[in-house]
Amino acid sequence: MTRQAIQLGWLPRLLIQQTSSEGYGQIYVRVVNWLLLIVTVSLTIAFRKSENLAAAYGIAVSLTMLMTSVLLFIAMREIWGWSLLAAGSVAGFFLVVDTAFFLANLTKITEGGYVPLLLALLVYILMWTWHRGAAAVAVRMQEALVPVPEFLAKVAAEHIARVPGTAVFLTRSQKDTPSLMVWHVEHNRALHRQLFVLRVVILQVPWLTAKDRITVTEVAPDFWRAEARFGFMERPNIPELLSEGAAKGCTIDLHDVTYYVGHNIVLQRDDHRGLLTWQHELFTAMERNAAHVSDVFSLPSDQVVEIGRQISI
């Protein structure tokens, strides 16, 4: 569940270790594992015996059943295409039963039922804050985009040195020249001869077939833009993906590739129209402790160049 939330943009990047070559779901997430340990030990010390956990357990189970019924209604409507009457009739039956159980357990909130509610609220705050912050960063990045013809014309007019090799820029933008490439040229006064802009998209499906994995478009001579798509149950591997791009007509030199990634230093806007102060502090803390892009996308560390940049949200 943690990996799926990360892939869908609701949690920061965390280092995930695959513990089995056969079972994809057998993974180890160090942060989550230690947090579960702390919470479990704390609950054991606080409640002392399992009988005292009955109220907390009842709230957790009844609320999970209620949420499952709501998700069942959504699945019947949006995935299976049921009519509103049919989906409402089936899900409504379960909702009536589950709501009754949940309301009956509300009387146990003061007896320990508040524990799962507080934990759920904490997880919700973390996920919602990260999602809002990441969306705000994406919006600010879009504002710094430059059209490709304008960027290449500026490179030629300023006689920017073009060096051999291929530069792969990872970006969130869907069009134009990514701001990461613009900043690279402004600070280093050089640019590779072959340019490959890659946007990674995580879809709300578990797996994708190889033919749907990547689309490549040549937007200018020796300038390609690609979109890589992965399911939320998959682990992106960019070096392997580039070979698929080469098979689709992209003539990049895979033997001389440099990957450029951005490192965001998030600042609060002067007009305070973005995130609330506490949300901004929480988001920046999660951003600082997120796993490195190289680990998430399986990039070779000796071929990665990281460019720092300040972004106000």
Sequence and secondary structure as in RCSB ss.txt:
>XXXX:A:sequence
MTRQAIQLGWLPRLLIQQTSSEGYGQIYVRVVNWLLLIVTVSLTIAFRKSENLAAAYGIAVSLTMLMTSVLLFIA
MREIWGWSLLAAGSVAGFFLVVDTAFFLANLTKITEGGYVPLLLALLVYILMWTWHRGAAAVAVRMQEALVPVPE
FLAKVAAEHIARVPGTAVFLTRSQKDTPSLMVWHVEHNRALHRQLFVLRVVILQVPWLTAKDRITVTEVAPDFWR
AEARFGFMERPNIPELLSEGAAKGCTIDLHDVTYYVGHNIVLQRDDHRGLLTWQHELFTAMERNAAHVSDVFSLP
SDQVVEIGRQISI
>XXXX:A:secstr
 HHHHHHTTSS    EEE  SS TT EEEHHHHHHHHHHHHHHHHHH SGGGGHHHHHHHHHHHHHHHHHHHHHH
HHHTS   HHHHHHHHHHHHHHHHHHHHHHGGGGGGTTHHHHHHHHHHHHHHHHHHHHHHHHHHHHHHT B HHH
HHHHHHHTT EEEEEEEEEEES SSSB HHHHHHHHHH EEEEEEEEEEEEEESSS   GGGSEEEEEEETTEEE
EEEEEETTS   HHHHHHHHHHTT    TTSEEEEEEEEEEE  TT  SS HHHHHHHHHHHHTS  HHHHTT  
GGGEEEEEEEEE 
